[in-house]
Each structure stands twice: as C-alpha cells, then as structure tokens.
Amino acid sequence: MLKRAVILRLIVGTFFILAAFSYAFYDFFTHRPSSIERVLPPLPNIPDDQICKEGAIKSDEEKGPYDLTLTITKGDTLLSILVDAQIDKKQAHEIIALLKKHFDPTSLKPQHEIYLTYIKDEETPGNRLVESLYFRPVIDKEYWISLDKNGKFVFEKNDIKLNKITREARGKINDSLYADAGKQGVPTKILHQMIQAFSYDVDFQRSFQPGDEFGLLYDMRADEDGVREEAGELLYATLSLKNKKLHLYNFKLKNGAQGFYNQHGESVKKGLLRTPIDGARISSRFCKNRKHPILGYTRAHKGIDFAAPMGTPIMASGDGVVARASPYAGYGNYIRIKHNKEFSTAYAHLSRFAKGLRAGKSVKQGQIIGYVGSTGSATGPHLHYELIRHNIQIDPASVKMMPAAKLAGKELQDFKSIKDLINRQYHELYLAKMAQTEMSSDTEEEEDEDEAREIFITETPADESP
C-alpha cells in the first residue's frame, strides 16, 4: 500500500513539471517577435505616383557603355559604317563634319579600324549614342573624337613616338629575288626599292641563276610597345651574280637629294630603267617580223612583252610628263610618257591607271603609273612596253644608258664614311643573328637530349636480379 502511494506521488509530480515546461515554451514562441520584425525598420509611406512599375528600372550594365570595332571594307565611307552600326544619324553627321576640319575621311582605306565607345539610346530603342571614337590610320598618328562636359564633340590628334630598328637579311635566289627575299621577312616596300635601284644595271628576266645571292640592310619604324611597325628605307643592298657582284648604298646629298650609289660613289640612276615591272618574264621580244597571236598575220612587234599576274604594278621608266593616259585602239588602256626631246616610253594593255594619273601630269622614275591587265588586243595579262626615239619604236635592249654621275670632294669623303658604317652594321647584325641561331639550336638539342633521357629512364625495364 505504501509502495502504491509513492508511485502515485511520482506520477503526479512528473505531470505538473511537464505542464510547467509546456506553458513556458508556449509563452516564449507566441509572444517573442520574429527576427525580421526585430531587424527591419517599418516601410515609409511612398506616394503611388513615385512607385516604379514592374520592368521600368534599367540597370547601368544594360545601358552601357559598350566597345565596338568597325573595319573599313572596299566601298565603305566613314559615314556609311557609322550608320550601319546603328549610330545616331545626327551624331554621325556631327562627327564627320568635325573630322573634315582636321582629317580627310576619304583617306581611310580597307582594313583600317575604327574603335567606338557608345551607350544605348533610352529614348530611341536600337539607336546607339557615341561617347568616343578612335582610329590610327598611320603608324605615327592617332585621332580621337569625344564628348566634352557640355555634350559637344571635340577633336584631338596625338603624334606617336617611333623607334628606328635596323635589320639585316640575306639568302640564296632559288625561285626569284622577290619570292626568296620575301621568305626572309623583307617588307614589300623595301623589295620594291631594291629592285628599282638595281633595274638600271640588272636585267631581272635574264641575269639571275639558281644559287645567286642577295643581301639587304634596311630600317623599320616601330612604336614603343612594338605592336605596330612599318618599313622605312633601304640602306644597303648587294647581289652576287655569276659574273659580277653589285653593291648599293643609300646616301643623301647636301642639297637634300637622296639616291643609291655603288661602292665607288657613282649614282646608279641613269637615263631609263631597263625593266619597268618587278619580277616579270619576257614573253615576247622586239622583232621586225612576228606572227600576231590574235590577228594571225605577220607584222613587226615594236616592243617587249612582260608576262605578269593581273594587277602587277608598272613603274615609269624615267622622269617625264604624261602625254597620254587613255584607251587607245588595240593597245587597250595606254600610257605614253615623254622623257625629253628624244625619248618617250609607252605602256599598253593596262587593267587600270594609277590614281590621279592623267595627260600633262609629271611623273618620277620608278613611280607606279598603272597595273598589268589584258585590255585591247591581248591574249592574257601582260605589259607591252615600247621605247620610242623621235617618234619611232626601237629595241630597248639596243640603247646604251647615260653614264652615271659620280660624287667628288667633300661629298665623296662623307659617302665613304657612311659606306664604312653601313658595312660594319651589316656584318655585326649578321654575326648577332648567327649567334642567336646557334644558341637556339643548342637549347633545342639540350631539350631533345633531356627528353630522350627521360624516355630512356621511363621505358627501360629495371634490372631483374636472380
């Protein structure tokens, strides 16, 4: 009986304890404020007209600014590419009008790039508003157009400092001087200077044989970052042919005239170039009786034909005045240059004339006057070249060139000093290149040996002892 009373007392006590705990928990969770109520302040009263509708808020990222690069292609104008890029038309016209005061927009050429920064026009969907425009059409100048604090476009031009780099190249002639020098990384502009300078003494169609050698020393101009560079001037060139070795040095006279001279100080410039076209093949020579390939009958061929790819540049054989530049019967597009009272030269079957070339215009020796074509009576692209003496066509190969002018006195001494400096540079750059090539070769050999050693260690099975 006593046991039962004790057990009953324990049960009743436990019940009251549990009831007390339950009430405490209930009171805590029903009267304690939530974390949100405790942390967040009450919302202010905002008028309805100041509450944004859904979707009306635009982020700064969506508005911009954005960067855009535009590349000029054939037939483009700056205005057309801006409009095609959805630039605001009013802005585009403002930019062109401002630019024309400082720069000719028509001088922009295919592959030139225009860099834009713009934002989206919030009032006109799809419209773009320019914040700045940048382009660099030449290596040493850059142009900016940007908005000032008043929202007006302003123009700025910066001159870029360039560094002069002297380079050397040499090699054997296997295919052609143009092709083999090009493989050495020689720029086209430098090759053109070299070919033009040697054209007085070298017949580029017959003088070369496999194994002949060439060498050049020339300048490049590069910006400080080395990102962009362009060809400068040919300083020295040499040709080692089967029966002779030729040297040319670039030298500037006191009066500012500049030209190429051989090792004796004699100017290479003579009366007329022997070949008015680079790297072409003679397909037909001057002949009194030749069967015409189109007309079929025999008649005199009063010039020399140079077979060359369509569009190959053609040079003026000498200084003179253009007497004619127009289509001319079977000659097709035809140029005639009067050099003096005695000599004229003619160029036929051109695809087109050089820009700005017309009758009455003066030209310089080596200047590009047109491009190879097949207009008129022609079976394929080639240049028909004539040498005319007192209005009668003669064989260009039969004419001896005028003697070269020779330096004397102080100018000859100055030339010899320049020649010695160039020879030293040419030799030192070659030695430096050879040392670098040898170092690179040794490094590659060491890497190959290390790789072979690793393979040997990895793949050779361990010695198995019995």
Buried (B, 14 or more C-beta within 10 A) or exposed (E): EEEEEEEEEEEEEEEEEEEEEEEEEEEEEEEEEEEEEEEEEEEEEEEEEEEEEEEEEEEEEEEBBEEBEBEBEEEBEBBEBBBEBBBBEEBBEBBBEBBEEEBEBEEBEEEBEBBBBBBBBEEEEEBBBBBBBBBBBEBBEBBBBBBEEEEEBEBEEEEBEBEEEBBBBBBEBEEBBBEBBBEBEBBEBBBBBBBBBBBBBBEBBEBBEEEBBBBBBBBBBBBEEEEBBBBBBBBBBBBBBEEEEBBBBBBEEEEEEEBBBBBEBEBBBBBBBBBBBBBBEBBBEBBEEBEEEEEEEEEEBBBBBBBBEEEBBBBBBBBBBBEBBEEBEBBBBBBBBBBEEEBBBBBBBBBEBBEEBEEEEEBEBBBBBBBBBBBBBBEEBBBBBBBBEEEEBBBBEEBEEEEBBEBEEEBEEBBBEBBEEBBEBBEEBBEEBEEEEEEEEEEEEEEEEEEEEEEEEEEEEEEEEE
